[in-house]
């Protein structure tokens, strides 16, 4: 009872403070009438197995905040409205036939209305304590979103086994492509000081079913594998373990040289194999449930097996062999492109990996980005999905918005994730979605030391959407947005409907004002902040926008058809034929696959040039409308979060106009076409846009963040 009273005081004290976003979607603010009275009758006491204490604590915390009354804790059901937490190992009656838990695995759960000793109760049952914890969050979600609790019979289990956040955090506290301040991991004070937000992070991950975290950047520092840092990682693993979040580490391929004193990292060298075996055994002494390694090899200057004349399979299998006795995984990234420049960079991963299908060990998962380039606002599905049936795969998505306006642009990524998961590869005929071909999802984290975790309030929705879709790829992005809005802000329909509508169109608006009609990689070089379609030269052409848009006096777009790079041939039929014909190619991918005349006629009857101008302008207008919508919602939002979002939307509108005007000015200098009637010219001359320089934009690999913590 003392713990329950303490929880009530904690929740009540927290509610007196202005909201800053720290609580994420786990706010647990008081439920309004008439729902509060209804729910109180379903939460009078909590009866839990001894091992389910974290689930019980979450329910007590949640109900204290939501219902302003803390349920009592009991060893058995004594009244109507009990919530019963059970696993098959319980000495008490399970509450359902054991067969009902079959098929739920280690993480699934059921929530069922039952009767115990003549009392009405709600059972949350699972095969493990982690499953019960997931069920507790599921039950609380029902209350947070104002769902009825009568006659419940819910059965939930994850459709995808590996649901992992990839933190691109460096040991110096910076984050590559991070826009929420410094790293959440304070490596300097670990393991001596465990910041409370470490547990809050793991709790938030568990609430949406995320079960793994790669702690360090894929551009790895070998020092992360030394005892000094393994001790720190082990401390985090101890915090995460009760929440079902496994720790993984990015491994630098040349670690045997850099920290092991060897002269080679050749994966077929016996000394190298012995070194990795000993290193892995050491890691498992620190972290008994260590998940495994994420590896970026032979990509963007990172070392790898090809440096020794070996294949990706040779490198991955060497690590897999030493991890296998511990049930560890190797997540081998397929984001590779050659040290020399090829005709079409988007072909390279497919060309490099498909011949290796069937050669990878069983505990190797190939980690493949959603599209064949690099997290663009829109890409077609990666042709590797479905092309390697003998190789397990992870879908890699970016939660941080490297190419979508950083933290200041309100861009809800749920529709992007949904589009990627539902992309039909046709590898096994129709209905061969990417979602059906993967064994895991990896999300490049947007989390930092910022008080609101992600740099902006609405970027929290992308973390939430990743977790929910990784749990169940069949949930619609709209349903997820509505859940998040109700849990994070308000259940008032006058707020929910316009906010969800605003979110749902935000990604398409960003595509419009950045890269419409299949264009890609128009961002300024390096930091990818703002437009830079004119930026050529440099060490490699395939690091520059002109390589991708191929705009000239005659037209615009990359020719990836049979007469060009023939990247279309990497897709199964009928996609290959469809993408090869501009008349059949969906217009959202048109310039990805085809170089077309400025005067090419689209389905709208407009020319390609006029359609581009229309899309760029439409994107800006959508942001203006988001600002107008948000201005009407002030009565439903606390002042701090309202003000922050208001400021960021103003920034977004200014930068959307910058994108629109700079790109139109540049492409018009090549097309020589007039703007269609009714569309305003760019505000400035092209030369003024070309002169803009932002060398200290955040997230750049060479940029150093000023660490801040709260």
Secondary structure, DSSP 8 states (H G I E B T S, - for coil): -HHHHHHHHHHHHHHTS---STTTT-------TTHHHHHHTT-SEEEE-GGGHHHHHHHHHHHHHHHSS--EEESS--STTEEEEEETT-SS--SS-GGGGTT-TTT-EEEEEEEETTEEEEEEEESSHHHHHHHHHHHHHHHHTT---TT-EEEE--SSSEEEEE--B-TTS-BTT--SSS-S--TTTTTT---HHHHHHHHHHHHTT--EEE-S-SS--GGGGSHHHHHHHHHHHHHHHTTT-EEEEE--TTHHHHTT--S---TT-HHHHHHHHHHHHHHHHH-TT--EEEE--SSTT---GGGGT--HHHHHHHHHHHHHTTT-EEEEE-----SS--S-GGGHHHHHHGGGTT-S-TTEEEEEESBSSSS-SS--B-TTTTT-TTS-EEEEEE-S-TTTTTTTS----HHHHHHHHT-B--TTSSS-BGGGG-SEEEEE----SSTTSSSSTTTHHHHHHHHHHHH-TTS-HHHHHHHHHHHHT---HHHHHHHHHHHHHHHHHHHHHHHGGG----B-TTT--SB-TT---SS-GGGSHHHHH---SSEES---STTTT-GGGGS-TTHHHHHH-TTTS-GGGHHHH--EETT-B-TTS-BHHHHHHHHHHHHHHHHHHHHHHHHTTGGGS-HHHHHHHHHHHHHHHHHHHHHHHHHHHHHHHHH-----TT----SS-HHHHHT---TT-TT-TT--------
